[in-house]
Amino acid sequence: MTRRPGHSVRLKLTLSYAGLVLVTGAVLLAVVWLFLLRHVPNTEKGLLGISPNRYLLSRIFGRAAAIALLTLLVLGLAGGWFLAGRVLAPLRKITDAARTATNGSLSHRIRLDGRDDEFRELADAFDTMLEKLESHVAEQQRFAANASHELRTPLAISQALLDVARKDPTADQGEVVERLHTVNARAIDLTEALLLLSRSDRGNFAREPVDLSLVAEEAAETLLPLAEQRGITLDVTGGTAHTPGSPALVLRMVTNLVQNAIVHNLPAGGTVTVHTEARRNTSMLRVENTGPPLPPDLVPTLTEPFQRGTERVRTDEHAGVGLGLAIVHSIVRAHGGTLALTPRPGGGLVVTVHLPV
């Protein structure tokens, strides 16, 4: 936005200080002048010819008043300029930090010293904003790098398969087509997951009442064939738990949790329990599954994009794209809820979601 050049705030404050001092001095001198002159006779000579009269006082006092006002003006300008500079020094630091952030450096912090006041509150808020921006930009850069790497892999595999088919006409075309279909389906799943993650991060979706118990039953019914195929017992317990949100995103959240619990379970004979519960201020969803033990340092990283972990890698048709829990975390965060991951003592994972009511 283009603006016409104007005076600095420091100059405006200086002129305000000086003007206030000048007006105050003028009023004071005017009061003294009127008070003195009212009690002095208007004669050429007073008692014994030596008392001051109004004419003499006017000449002497008028000159002294002019000098006093000029002195007050100079002192007001100098003192106002100094005081304005002291008062606006924190604002200058904030401006420099904002200019530095505009140039692309988000690591700079103001960290104003001194007691709490309006400028310190502004500086602290600005530091907090810079910290969140730096973290968000770093996360986006890491996500973009990982997404590029993940998308490059199926494209490179497709290119290699096409090169083989072109160079070897005798190769089994059906096998090549099937492998290309598998790789292409994985790339499509990854792209859709990335779009869903971006949508949930923005949080611009319509909200309506959602019952977590009904969503859990729908997700369990959809994934029941997968659970039976793997010999996993899938149970849904609990009661109604309402929360405002997007039905499609909440369904995706629950589906991802249940699918992860099934896929990353024991090879056979494991269990997956989905429990919903309405509490005082939140609606709770808990998905618990048996499975191999998880290292404590691995669990906090499972919600990061493309983080699978050594114990969670699958090479079958449900290998996933490493975005399941990342999408869950993003959807929970967009709905103002909390997500907690806890390893089970006997192996497996417990995922607890709390959404506001």
N, C-alpha and C positions, 0 to 999 in steps of 0.2 A: 504493500500500500504506500503510495507516494504522498508525502506531506510537505507543506511549506516549512522552511527552516524557522525555528523559533528560539527564544531565549532558554538557557539552561535552568534547571530547577534551582541550582545553587545561586544563580544571579537573581532569580525571583525571590528566593528566601532572603537573600541579602537586602534587596530593595524593600522587602516587607519589614525586616527588622529595623532598617534605617528609617523608613517612613514612620514606623510606630514610635521609635525613639524621638524623632523630630516632632511629631504631632504632640506627644506627651510633654516634651519640653516647651513647645509653643503654648500649650494650654496652661502649664504651670507658670510660665512667665507672664501670660496674659492675666491670670488670677492675681499674681503679685502686683503687677502694674496697676490693675484696677483697684486693688485694695489700698495701695499706697497713695495713689493719686486722689482717691476719694477723701482722704483725711488730711490732705495738704492744701493750704489756702492758695488761691490763685492770685497772688500779689507779687509785685516785683521784689520786695524785701520783707522778710519776716521780722520776728522779734529781735530788737537791737541791730537789725540789718545783717544778721549772719545766719539766720535760719534758712534752710532750703525751701524753695517754693516749687510749685508745679512745673514751671517752665524749666528751672534748673534740673529737677529730677528727670524730666522728659528727655533732656539732652544727654545726661549722664547714663540713665538707666537704659535708654533706647540703644545706645552704642554697646553697652555691656550685654544687653539681651541678644543683639545681633551676633556678637562674638560667641556667646554661649550657644546659640542655636547652630552656628557654623561648626563649633567644636563637637556638639552632639551629633551632627550629621556625619562628620568625618569618623568619629568613634563608632557610630552606628554602622557605617559602611564597612569599616575594617573589622569590627567585632562580628558583624553579621556574616561577612565573608568567611571568617575563621570558624564561627560556630556552624554555619551551614555545611562547610567542608567536613567538620567532625561528625555532624549528624548523618550526612549522606555517604560517608566512607563505606559502611556496610553495603549500601545499595550499589556502589561502584563495584564491589567485589562480586555481588550477585550478577551484575551486568556482564562483567568479564567472564564469569563462569558460564553464563548463557551463551555468550559469543563463542567461547571455546567449544561448548556442546554443539552449537550450530555448525562449526567447522568439522564435526565428526568425532571429536574426542569426548567420550562419555565417562572416562575414568576420573576426571577432575572433580574434587569436592570442595565446597566453600569452608565448612567447619568454622563458623564464626565463634569467637570467644566472647566472654562477658555474660552479664545477666540476661534473663529472658525478657524480650520485648518484641515489638511487631517485626522488626528487621530480622531478629534471630529466628522467629517463627517462620518467616518467609524463607530464610536460608535453609533451615532444617527441612522444610517441605520441598524445597528445590533439590536438596541432596537426596532425599528419599525418592523423588521422581527420577533423578539421574541414575540412582542405583537400580530401580525397577527397569528403566529403559535399557541400561547396560545389560542387565540379566536377560531381558526379553530379546534384545538384538543378538546376544550371544547364543541364546536358545534357537532363534530363527536361523542363524548362520549354520549352527550345528545340524539343525533339522534339514536345511537345504542341501548341505553336503551329504548327509546320510541318504536323503531321498534321491539325490543324483546318483549316488553309488548303487542304491537298490534298483533304480530304474535302468541303469546301464547294464546290470547283470543279465536280465532277460533279453534285452536288445542284443547284447553280444552273443548270447546263446542262439538266438534266432538267426543272426547273421552267420554264425558258424554252421548251423544246420543247412541254411540255404546254400552256402558255399560248397558243403559236402554234396548236396543234391545236384548242384550244377556241375561239379567236377566228376561225379561218379554217376552216370546215367543208369547203371545197373543196380544201384542201391535200392533198398526196399522203400518205395515212395510212401506206402501206408504208414510205416514206422516213423518216417520223417514228418509226415503230416500230423500224426498223433503227438509227437514230441513238440512240434510247433504249436499245436492246439493247447497243450499243457502249459507251455511257457507263455503263450499269449494270454491265457486265462489268468495266470498268476500276475502278469503285468496289469491286466484290467482290474483285478482285485486290489492291487497296490494303488492304482490311480484313484479308484473309488474310495479307498480308505484315506488317502491323502485329502481328497475333496471333503469327505465327512469330517476329518480332523480340522480342516480349515473352517468349515461351517460352524462347528461347535466352539472353536476358539473365538469366533466373532460374537457369538451369543445373540445374533439378531434372528430370533425365531419366536413364533407365537406360542403363548403359554396357555394351557388349559388343565383342568384337574386330571390327574393320572393316578390310578390305583396300582401300586407296585405288586400287590399279590396277583392281580389279573395279568400283569405283564410277565411276572415270573412264571405263571402257568402257561402262558402262550409260548414263551421261550423254551420252557421244558418240553412242551408238546412237539415243538419244531425239532428239537435236538434229541428227542427220545430214540429215534432210529440209530443215530450215531452212538449214543450211550449203549444201546443193546448190542450193536455191532462190536463194541469193545468190551462187553461184559461189565459195564459200569452201572451201578444202581443209582438212579436219579430220583430224589425226593424233594417235594415242595411242601413246606410247612409254614405255619404262622397265619396271621389274619390280615385284614385290610390295612393299607398304609397309603394314604393319599398325599400327593405333593403336586404343586403347580409346575408344569413343564411341557416339553414337546413330547408327545407320545412316540413319535418315530425315533427320536434320539434316546429316550429312556428305554425303548425296546431294544435298540442297538446296544446300549450299555449293558443291559441284563443278558442279552444274547451273547455278547463277547465274553462276559464273566463266566457264564455257564459253559460255553464252548471251550474256553481256556481250561476250566476245571475238568472237563471230560478229556480233552486232548492231552493235557499234562498230568494225567492220573497214572496209576499203576497199570501195567498191561492188561490185567484182568482181575475181576473181583473187587475193584475199588468202589468208592461211594462218592457221590456229590450231593450235598444238601443245600437247598435254597430256602432261606427263612426270611419272612417279612414281618415287620412289627411296627405298630404305631406308638410313638412315645409322646412325651408332653410337647416338645417343640420341634421334633424331627420325625421323619419316617425312615425306618432302618431296613436295609437289605443286606443280608449276609450270605455269601456263597463260600462253602467250605468243601474242600476235596482232599482225599487221600493222595498219596504220591510219594516220590522220592524226597529225602530231606533236602532243604534249601539252605545254603550258607547264609548267615545273617547279613553279610555285607552285600549279597546279591539282591535281596528283597527290595531295598529302597530304590534300586535302579530299574526295576521291572516296568515302571510307568513311563520311562523315557522312550522316545520313538526309536524303533528298530532294535530295542534291547531284548534279546531272547535269553541269554544266559546259557551256559554249557548244559545245565541240567534240563533246560526247557526246549532244546532244539528237537524238532521232529522232521523226518525226511519223507513222510508219507503225503497223502493228498491233502492233509490238514496242517501242512508245515506253517502256514500263516506268513504274514509279511512283517511281523515284529511291531505292529501298531495296535494290537488288541487292547492292552491295558493303557496304552497312551491315549487311545480314543476314549476309553472309559474315564480316565483321569480328566480329559478335556471336557467331556460331557458333564461330569460331576461338578467341575469348577464353574462351567457356564450356568449351571442351575443353583449355584451358591451353596453347594454341599461340600462334604469332606469324604476323603477316601483313605482307608487304612488297610495296609497289607501286613499280615502277621504269619510267620511260619508255624505250622503245627508241630508240636513236640515229637510226634511219631512220623512225621513226614507229610508233605503236602502244604497247602496254603489256605489261609482264611482271609477273605476280602470283605470288608465292612464298609458300606456306603450309608451316609446320613444325608438326607435331603430335607430342606426346610418345608414346613407345612403351611 
